[in-house]
Amino acid sequence: MDMRRPTPAVCLALAAFALTAVAGLAAANPAHDPVERGRQLYGASCAGCHGQSGEGFMTSPSLRGVGAASADFQLSTGRMPLSAPDARPHPREPAFDHQDIAALTAFVASLGGGPQVPAVGPGDPRKGRTLYLASCASCHSASGVGAALPGGGAAPSLLNTKPTQVAEAVRLGPGAMPAFDTKTLTEAEVNSIIAYIGTVRDEFRHGGAAIGGAGPVPEGLVAWVIGLGVLILVILFLGRRAS
């Protein structure tokens, strides 16, 4: 027998030692362990409202079972953390960078349950336009710039949202928005809606004054009013010169 060749038992022991060492390094350096990094961030920024283990506290809901998609949406859109316990969530600049959001999302996902962050694929913007007008335009407006809602709420603009955020919102139904399951909107249909929103966003980025992005009818009315006003001023000026 070749004594220089390690036996299977020795190989297994060495592998177990290596795995233990890697786990120890990850625990010592949370940057290599997203869940542990997320746990630290959660303890510093979220536990005061949602409890040390995500169990919820007072008026703050439990995070157990909400899933990665909910955490990613709330954090990436800046809705969480709240500026004050009684504040209403609304879109703003995220309080965390991409890596910290990923870590917090991993920690919330480790609490169990809930949908994962959706994967967005290519879609048909022509079909998306029909679906958008039927399911989304009544709140977010035909041009996607958002609109006021009854009760003092507001549907946010979709022109600055990321595709993943739109897909998450469709499935989660944040705030007053209803949640759409796969029987109501399939994954392909959601992708088409996202593709259509992308075409609307591109139109707003190219040429012309958006005039608030309220749509072609009110914007055309503004152009007519300004044009007629200028025409009346010209007529008055010419009339005075003639007299």
C-alpha positions in Angstrom: 0.0 0.0 0.0 1.2 3.5 -0.9 1.5 5.3 2.5 1.9 8.7 0.7 -1.6 8.5 -0.7 -4.3 9.8 1.8 -7.1 7.4 2.6 -10.8 8.4 1.9 -11.2 9.0 5.6 -8.4 11.4 5.7 -9.8 13.2 2.6 -13.2 13.5 4.3 -11.6 14.9 7.4 -9.6 17.5 5.4 -12.7 18.5 3.5 -14.7 18.9 6.8 -11.9 21.0 8.2 -11.8 23.2 5.1 -15.6 23.8 5.3 -15.4 24.6 9.0 -12.6 27.1 8.3 -14.5 28.8 5.5 -17.6 29.1 7.7 -15.5 30.5 10.5 -14.0 33.1 8.1 -17.5 34.1 6.9 -18.7 34.5 10.5 -15.6 36.6 11.3 -16.2 38.7 8.2 -19.9 39.4 7.6 -19.1 40.9 4.3 -18.7 37.4 2.9 -22.1 36.3 4.4 -25.0 38.3 3.1 -27.4 36.9 5.7 -25.1 37.8 8.6 -24.4 41.2 7.1 -28.2 41.7 6.7 -28.7 40.7 10.3 -26.4 43.4 11.5 -28.0 46.0 9.3 -31.4 44.9 10.4 -30.5 45.1 14.1 -29.2 48.7 13.6 -32.0 50.1 11.3 -35.1 47.9 11.4 -35.3 46.0 14.7 -36.6 49.0 16.6 -39.9 48.8 14.7 -40.1 45.2 13.4 -38.7 43.4 16.4 -35.3 41.7 16.9 -36.4 38.6 15.0 -38.8 40.2 12.5 -41.8 39.3 14.7 -43.3 42.8 14.4 -43.9 45.3 17.2 -46.8 47.6 18.0 -48.1 48.9 14.7 -45.2 47.6 12.6 -46.0 44.3 10.8 -44.1 41.1 11.1 -41.5 40.4 8.4 -41.8 36.6 8.8 -43.1 35.1 5.7 -43.1 38.3 3.6 -40.3 37.1 1.4 -37.4 38.5 -0.5 -39.5 40.3 -3.1 -41.3 42.4 -0.5 -38.0 43.4 1.3 -36.3 44.2 -2.0 -39.2 46.4 -3.2 -39.6 48.3 0.0 -35.9 49.0 0.4 -35.0 49.7 -3.3 -37.8 52.2 -3.7 -36.9 54.0 -0.5 -40.3 53.2 1.2 -38.4 51.7 4.1 -37.1 52.5 6.5 -39.7 55.1 7.5 -38.5 58.6 8.4 -40.9 58.4 11.5 -42.9 55.6 13.0 -46.2 57.2 11.9 -45.0 58.3 8.4 -46.7 57.0 5.3 -44.4 55.0 3.0 -43.7 56.8 -0.3 -41.0 56.4 -3.0 -37.7 58.3 -2.4 -34.0 57.8 -2.6 -33.0 54.4 -1.0 -31.4 54.7 2.4 -29.0 51.7 1.6 -26.8 50.9 -1.3 -27.2 47.9 -3.6 -25.1 45.6 -1.6 -26.8 46.5 1.7 -30.2 46.1 0.2 -29.2 42.6 -1.1 -28.0 41.7 2.4 -31.1 42.9 4.1 -33.2 41.1 1.5 -31.3 37.9 2.2 -31.8 38.2 5.9 -35.6 38.8 5.5 -35.7 35.8 3.1 -34.0 33.7 5.8 -37.0 34.3 8.1 -38.9 32.0 5.8 -41.8 32.1 3.3 -42.9 34.7 0.8 -42.1 35.2 -2.9 -38.6 35.5 -4.2 -37.4 38.5 -6.3 -38.9 38.0 -9.8 -36.8 37.6 -12.9 -37.9 39.9 -15.6 -37.7 38.8 -19.2 -38.3 40.4 -22.6 -41.9 41.3 -23.5 -44.1 42.7 -26.3 -44.7 46.4 -25.8 -47.7 46.4 -28.1 -49.5 43.8 -26.0 -48.1 45.6 -22.9 -49.9 48.8 -24.0 -53.3 47.1 -24.1 -52.7 45.4 -20.8 -51.4 48.6 -19.2 -54.4 50.7 -20.3 -56.8 48.0 -19.0 -55.1 47.4 -15.6 -52.8 50.2 -14.7 -53.7 53.5 -16.4 -56.7 54.3 -14.2 -54.3 54.9 -11.3 -50.9 55.6 -12.8 -52.4 57.7 -15.8 -52.1 56.8 -19.5 -48.6 58.4 -19.6 -47.3 56.6 -16.5 -46.6 59.8 -14.6 -48.9 58.8 -11.6 -52.1 60.5 -10.3 -53.9 61.4 -7.2 -56.1 58.8 -5.5 -59.2 59.1 -3.3 -58.4 59.6 0.4 -55.3 61.7 -0.1 -53.2 59.0 -1.6 -51.3 59.0 -4.9 -50.2 56.4 -7.4 -46.5 57.1 -8.1 -44.9 57.7 -11.4 -43.6 54.6 -13.2 -41.1 56.5 -15.4 -38.2 56.2 -12.9 -39.0 52.6 -11.7 -36.8 49.7 -12.4 -38.3 46.6 -14.2 -37.9 44.4 -11.2 -39.7 46.9 -9.0 -42.6 47.0 -11.4 -42.8 43.1 -11.4 -42.6 43.1 -7.6 -45.4 45.7 -7.2 -47.7 43.8 -9.6 -47.4 40.6 -7.4 -47.2 42.3 -4.0 -49.8 45.1 -4.3 -48.1 47.7 -2.2 -50.3 50.4 -0.5 -53.7 50.8 -2.2 -52.6 48.9 -5.3 -54.2 45.5 -5.7 -52.0 42.4 -6.1 -52.3 40.6 -9.4 -51.7 36.8 -9.3 -50.5 34.7 -12.2 -54.1 33.9 -13.2 -54.9 37.6 -13.6 -51.6 38.5 -15.2 -49.2 35.9 -16.4 -45.4 36.3 -16.2 -45.3 37.0 -20.0 -48.0 39.7 -19.6 -46.1 41.3 -16.8 -43.0 41.4 -18.9 -45.0 43.0 -21.8 -46.3 45.7 -19.4 -42.8 46.4 -18.3 -41.6 46.6 -21.9 -44.4 49.1 -22.7 -43.4 51.2 -19.7 -39.9 51.2 -21.0 -41.0 52.6 -24.4 -43.0 55.4 -22.6 -39.9 56.2 -20.5 -37.8 56.5 -23.7 -40.3 58.8 -25.3 -40.1 61.2 -22.3 -36.3 61.3 -22.6 -36.2 62.4 -26.2 -37.1 65.9 -27.4 -39.7 68.5 -26.5 -41.1 69.9 -23.3 -43.1 67.3 -21.4 -45.3 69.9 -19.7 -45.6 67.7 -16.7 -46.1 64.6 -18.8 -49.9 64.8 -18.5 -50.5 63.3 -21.9 -51.2 64.5 -25.5 -54.7 66.0 -24.9 -53.9 68.4 -22.0 -50.5 69.2 -23.4 -52.1 70.0 -26.8 -54.6 72.2 -25.0 -51.7 74.1 -23.4 -50.1 74.6 -26.8 -53.3 75.9 -28.2 -53.9 78.4 -25.4 -50.3 79.7 -25.6 -50.5 79.9 -29.4 -53.8 81.8 -29.4 -52.5 84.1 -26.7 -49.5 85.0 -28.8 -51.7 85.5 -31.9 -54.1 87.9 -30.0 -51.1 89.9 -28.8 -49.8 90.2 -32.4 -53.2 91.3 -33.6 -53.4 94.0 -30.9 -49.9 95.2 -31.7 -50.6 95.5 -35.4 -53.9 97.2 -34.7 -52.2 99.9 -32.6 -49.6 100.5 -35.3 -52.3 100.8 -38.0 -54.3 103.3 -35.9 
